Amino acid sequence: MTPPGSRQGGGRELPQVSLSALEHYAYCPRQCGLILLEDTFTDDAATIRGTHLHQRVDTPGNKGRGTVRTLHALPVWHDGYGLTGICDTVELHNNGRILPVEHKSGRYIPGGPADIQAAAQAICLEAMFHQPVPEAAIFSAADRRRHLIPVDDTLRTRVLDTTHAVRTLLETSRLPGPAADSRCRRCSMNTDCMPKLLAGTRRYTKALTALYTTELQDADE
């Protein structure tokens, strides 16, 4: 295994994208932008529960239990894709199976943003251990069970597309517009983002532009 520090063509260093940023961007590009570009983050009850959960699993180390060795807080990366992050838990089975397990405090949403983060962990582990990692797992503290996720071609494409989008965000430093939909009610950064105010401003500006365009067309006629 080699440490992070991948490069693009021409020797230019590839900007690193964190695995956690993939989940934030998949949930809401503006949320990701506020965190990465403006260093803004606000806790609420849900994020505090998540912090307490990770405090229990993010102590570096490894444990053996039967035929499984469990690694906690394992740094991972992928030189070719410019990905870097930390796996909550990685299980190494005697039969060669490698399984990353991402811990979440809330309920699991099939096909949601957490799938992208967990799949990215699997992709990094593949590159580091030089063997396939065909599935990942998400442990939901809310329903106290583990959900297995097949890391198939479709999910791998989602990981790479999201990685490209986050890297573009970092390179352009352009903050995405607000979603102003049902996601905002569950977001701890609602106050920092001000989605309703900004979305309303965009609608007002659009309507005003359309109004003046119509008036100018009428005057020309």
C-alpha positions as a printed Julia matrix, in Angstrom:
221×3 Matrix{Float64}:
   0.0     0.0     0.0
   1.18    3.51   -0.78
   0.2     6.68    1.09
  -2.15    9.29   -0.42
  -0.69   11.71   -2.94
  -1.96   10.8    -6.37
  -1.26   12.96   -9.38
  -3.01   13.83  -12.6
  -1.48   14.08  -16.02
   1.34   16.62  -16.19
   2.35   15.91  -12.61
  -0.33   18.11  -11.03
  -1.51   16.75   -7.69
  -5.08   15.48   -7.78
  -7.21   17.37   -5.22
  -8.24   14.92   -2.53
 -11.92   14.27   -1.87
 -12.98   12.98    1.53
 -15.36   10.05    1.77
 -17.63   12.0     4.11
 -17.9    14.77    1.49
 -19.39   12.26   -0.94
 -22.29   11.6     1.4
 -22.83   15.31    2.09
 -22.85   16.12   -1.63
 -25.16   13.23   -2.48
 -27.59   14.49    0.16
 -27.34   18.16   -0.81
 -24.61   19.89   -2.88
 -25.11   23.15   -0.99
 -24.63   21.42    2.36
 -21.36   20.01    1.07
 -20.32   23.43   -0.24
 -21.01   25.15    3.07
 -18.85   22.58    4.88
 -15.95   22.51    2.42
 -15.87   26.1     1.17
 -17.08   28.09    4.17
 -16.06   25.75    6.99
 -19.63   25.9     8.29
 -21.25   23.16   10.32
 -24.02   23.25   12.91
 -24.97   20.41   15.23
 -28.47   19.32   16.11
 -29.79   16.35   18.08
 -29.22   13.96   15.18
 -25.62   15.01   14.51
 -24.8    14.87   18.24
 -26.17   11.32   18.38
 -23.97   10.49   15.42
 -20.92   11.99   17.13
 -21.52    9.92   20.27
 -21.96    6.78   18.16
 -18.68    7.35   16.34
 -16.84    8.03   19.58
 -17.58    4.41   20.49
 -16.33    2.94   17.22
 -13.65    5.38   16.04
 -10.92    4.45   18.53
  -8.04    3.14   16.4
  -7.14   -0.5    16.97
  -7.97   -4.05   16.03
  -9.72   -6.93   17.71
  -9.92  -10.64   16.95
 -13.09  -12.65   17.37
 -13.2   -16.19   16.05
 -12.42  -16.1    12.35
 -12.86  -12.32   12.03
 -10.37   -9.55   12.78
 -11.99   -6.15   13.23
 -10.15   -2.9    12.53
 -11.48    0.41   13.84
 -10.84    3.93   12.5
  -8.82    2.61    9.58
  -7.42    5.31    7.24
  -8.12    4.46    3.59
  -7.4     6.06    0.23
  -7.43    5.53   -3.5
  -4.54    7.14   -5.39
  -6.14    6.88   -8.82
  -9.44    8.49   -7.79
  -8.02   10.92   -5.25
 -10.21    9.61   -2.43
  -9.26    9.62    1.23
 -11.03    9.01    4.52
 -11.47    6.76    7.53
 -13.53    3.6     7.8
 -15.46    3.23   11.05
 -14.98   -0.54   10.99
 -13.35   -3.01    8.6
 -13.8    -6.74    9.07
 -11.09   -9.08    7.79
 -12.41  -12.63    7.54
 -10.29  -15.77    7.43
 -11.74  -16.68    4.03
 -10.33  -13.45    2.55
 -13.54  -11.44    2.72
 -13.06   -7.74    3.47
 -16.14   -5.85    4.68
 -16.26   -2.11    5.5
 -19.01   -1.23    7.98
 -20.19    2.39    8.16
 -22.05    3.33   11.35
 -25.04    5.7    11.18
 -27.25    6.93   14.01
 -30.38    7.32   11.89
 -32.49    4.88    9.93
 -31.08    3.33    6.8
 -32.46    4.62    3.49
 -31.91    2.13    0.63
 -30.08    3.75   -2.24
 -29.41    6.87   -0.17
 -26.25    8.96    0.28
 -24.78    6.56    2.86
 -24.55    3.89    0.16
 -22.15    6.08   -1.8
 -19.89    6.63    1.22
 -19.82    2.93    2.1
 -19.17    1.92   -1.52
 -16.31    4.41   -1.72
 -14.76    2.73    1.31
 -14.98   -0.61   -0.48
 -13.33    0.86   -3.58
 -10.47    2.24   -1.49
  -9.98   -1.08    0.29
  -9.85   -2.89   -3.05
  -6.97   -0.68   -4.18
  -5.13   -0.99   -0.86
  -5.48   -4.77   -0.41
  -5.4    -5.62   -4.14
  -8.47   -7.81   -4.03
 -12.18   -7.4    -4.75
 -14.49   -5.95   -2.11
 -17.9    -6.67   -3.65
 -20.06   -5.44   -0.78
 -20.17   -3.0     2.11
 -22.41   -2.65    5.15
 -24.19    0.16    6.96
 -25.06   -0.34   10.6
 -28.12    1.68   11.6
 -28.28    2.46   15.31
 -31.93    3.49   14.92
 -33.09    0.02   13.88
 -30.08   -1.77   15.42
 -29.23   -3.84   12.4
 -26.71   -4.11    9.62
 -27.65   -3.55    5.98
 -25.51   -5.2     3.3
 -24.97   -3.25    0.06
 -23.73   -4.82   -3.18
 -21.02   -2.6    -4.63
 -22.08   -3.11   -8.23
 -21.24   -1.17  -11.39
 -24.15    1.23  -10.95
 -23.08    2.18   -7.43
 -19.43    2.48   -8.47
 -20.48    4.92  -11.19
 -22.39    6.97   -8.61
 -19.25    7.1    -6.46
 -17.07    8.33   -9.33
 -19.66   10.84  -10.56
 -20.05   12.26   -7.05
 -16.27   12.39   -6.59
 -15.97   14.41   -9.8
 -18.75   16.76   -8.67
 -17.12   17.38   -5.28
 -13.73   17.98   -6.9
 -15.3    20.48   -9.3
 -16.87   22.22   -6.31
 -13.45   22.49   -4.64
 -11.74   23.74   -7.78
 -14.34   26.36   -8.7
 -15.16   27.43   -5.1
 -18.7    28.11   -6.3
 -21.36   27.55   -3.64
 -24.37   25.62   -5.05
 -27.85   27.07   -4.7
 -30.24   25.89   -1.97
 -32.46   22.86   -2.44
 -35.41   24.45   -0.61
 -37.31   21.16   -0.4
 -38.12   18.45    2.15
 -34.42   17.79    2.82
 -34.08   21.18    4.48
 -36.38   20.26    7.38
 -33.97   17.47    8.4
 -30.78   19.47    7.89
 -28.92   20.86   10.91
 -27.53   23.65    8.72
 -30.91   25.11    7.78
 -30.21   28.39    9.61
 -26.79   28.84    7.98
 -28.13   27.96    4.54
 -31.35   30.05    4.62
 -32.9    27.98    1.8
 -36.37   29.54    1.8
 -35.03   33.1     1.75
 -32.53   32.44   -1.04
 -34.91   30.32   -3.07
 -37.5    33.06   -2.74
 -34.96   35.6    -3.95
 -34.2    33.48   -6.99
 -37.9    33.14   -7.82
 -38.43   36.88   -7.39
 -35.47   37.72   -9.63
 -36.65   35.27  -12.27
 -40.19   36.64  -12.21
 -38.9    40.23  -12.36
 -36.66   39.43  -15.32
 -39.54   37.76  -17.12
 -41.78   40.74  -16.43
 -39.35   43.29  -17.89
 -38.65   41.03  -20.87
 -42.38   40.88  -21.61
 -42.77   44.65  -21.24
 -39.85   45.3   -23.62
 -41.33   42.9   -26.18
 -44.7    44.67  -25.95
 -43.03   48.05  -26.42
 -41.17   46.86  -29.52
 -44.4    45.65  -31.03
